[in-house]
Amino acid sequence: MSADNEAGAMPGLMMRTPLLIRQIAERAEGLFAGRELVGVTAVGVERSTYGRVVERARALASALSELGIGRGDRVATFGWNSIRHLELYLAVPSMGAVLHTLNIRLFEDDLRYIVGHAEDRMIFLDASLAQVMPRFEGVEHEVLMPDAEATREGALDYEELISRGDRGFEFPELDEDSAAAICFTSGTTGRPKGVVYSHRSAVLHTLLVNQADTLGLREHDAVLPVVPMFHVNAWGIPYAAAMAGSKLVLPGPKLDPASLAQLIERERVTIAAGVPTIWQGIAQLQPAPSLRSVERIICGGSAAPESMIRLYDEQFGVPIVHAWGMTETSPLASVSRVPPGFGDGDEAYALRATQGRVVPLIDFRVDADSGGELEVRGPTVARSYFRDDSEAGKFTSDGWLRTGDVAEIAGDAFIKLVDRTKDLVKSGGEWISSVQLENEIMAHPDVLEAAVIAVADERWGERPCACVVRREGATLDDEGLRAFLADHVARWWIPEQIHFIVEVPKTSVGKFDKKVLRAQLAEGKL
Ligand code: ADP
């Protein structure tokens, strides 16, 4: 029984207009038409405005309708962070179709599975990726977006579609619960799984991204999402920027630290968002870049080490704001902001290095029975996967999502992730958090990166094995690292096996790929 049918309940008397992505587009068009958008491409820099982008999104939506794309049809993208990608973010859901952003870094086999599973009818691809993208069966149209000089046989031309379309096209009324976008998790376990966002969840997510104490985008901001638009909707930043009227700075394929640092300086970026690896890379640049315009960096996707948060404060005067989420949570689910009364000492740093407190509308709990797995629920959290029951166990019978992350609660409800359930090391019956140990190792000034994996051990069951990347020119050895750790962790946490490696292997979205490390270890290649 719904609440307003309950005996005695008094109905509220407010309008029930649906929450739709269309409203984000129309707001940007009506209020921020002249606000600038910048996109770097393989061959240059493009500039546009929200007014132009939404007008073109209307033309695109009308051209897609002419091609027979209708409600619920999946329209895929295979592209960098670009202005055209933003046009698709607005056009496709607003016309009632479903935007499916393909991760360009996935293996071909996974891509084929995903495109087939989602039943994509069309794919928009960047010309600079024309040589990379495979041909997919069942896809009726490919559309080439001209970010570089390249052709692709049989593909339609993006600009031609737009010029054919009706710029006055009206986006239709839709049910707010209908699908707006589909994203597949990057599949660190098993096959990729589809998460289907609704218009309602996308709009609510956009609102909660823009809380002052979450990511808080404003009109005067220039926002650089380094996080790809093909990975969990770039953490929702394109929609959040359009809702706030922020200038968007889209880096295209130029993602090396030096190009990003130049872009930040040239476009006076105030908020930049990306995984820790990006910020580690920028901090290494010689000479040190100027990040003077930057008011804060949003860092998530994997744990932001406390040492990096300190380094950015000390070296650049730029606060790193640590956030957590997953594809299943739209993704933003928690943000670490220090509450009043903590000052800026060690205690504040310790809190900032946690994953923080949940964003509005999200509930969380920690399941003690499963070793401390974090569970969440809320209107921006998936309740099942797209046509896939293999992971039904991810959802509890009382309606929570099992995150696969192991958490402790610090201070007042700060979530501190200590591991992923599958990465914990169980030594002598006690748990060792690989993440915590990595952070302690990375706090050594000679260490650039470290990943800890479990190795089988006759006596203890499992022991931690550390794979460590030294900073250039550093001479740290096993003994030196163990002596350092002895002051920071319990004795039984100190790894017997330490391998110095050139680089920690990364997944398609820049996270430590422990699967690869485990395989290398098993093959004696470390
Ligand atoms: P995948 O599971 O395929 O990597 P996601 O990109 O959705 O897919 O990643 C979600 C996971 O990334 C989380 O469950 C968590 O393990 C990790 N993660 C995200 N943000 C953080 C963070 N700030 N600290 C630690 N881990 C994080």
Residues whose N, C-alpha, C, O or C-beta is under 5 A from the ligand:
A	BS01	ADP	T185 S186 G187 T188 C299 G300 G301 S302 A303 A304 A323 W324 G325 M326 T327 E328 Q355 T403 D405 L417 R420
